[in-house]
C-alpha cells in the first residue's frame, strides 16, 4: 500500500502498485478498481467530497466521481499535457499545484468537472530549474515551497505573479528535499534525502 484515505462515508481507499480498492470498516472489499486502473497509484487529493483525484508516477491522472448517495463511479483517466506527477497540493484558493519528474510545475484548476492546466514558469525564466520536483508544501502564508531534484529549494513570493527565489537566497544547499513541516512560530523544517534537516 502506497497511500490511503478515508471518504465521507468512512470507507478506506487503498492505493497500491496495481491501482485502487475500497474497503469498509470490517475489511470487506466494496470496490476493486485495479482491473480498471492497472497502474501504480501513489498520491491522492480530495477536490471536494464528491471528487477524488489520483496520480500515477508512470504518467496518468485519474478522477473518481461520487453520486449523491456517495457511491463511487468508475475512475476515468484525465487527459493532461504532462507526465510523471511526483506531488500535488491544494492552496486556499482551490488551485492545485502539481510537481512532476521532468515536465516541471503546473497550476491546475478544477472547473465544471474538468482540469484546466497551466505551466508555471519563474519570472527569471529559469524554467529548467523547476523541471524535476520532489516535493511541494504550502505554508500558513499561502506561499508554495518547491523542492527540486538538483536545483535546490524555491518558494513563491506572490502566487498571482508567479515570482520565485532560489535556494541560494534561502541559504539551503542544492539537495533533494523529501519533506516540509511548519512550526507553530511559522518556521519551516526542510527534510532532505541524505543531508539531514534544515530549519
Secondary structure, 3 states (H helix, E strand, C coil): CCEEEECCCCCEEEEECCEEEEECCCCCEEEECHHHHCCCCCEEEEEECCEEEEECCCCCEEEEEECCCCCECCCEEECCCCCCEEEEEECCCCCEEEEEECCCEEEEEEECCEEEEEEECCCCCCHHHHCEEEEEEECCCCCEEEEECCCCEEEEEECCCCEEECHHHHCCCCCCEEEEEECCCCCEEEEECCCCEEC
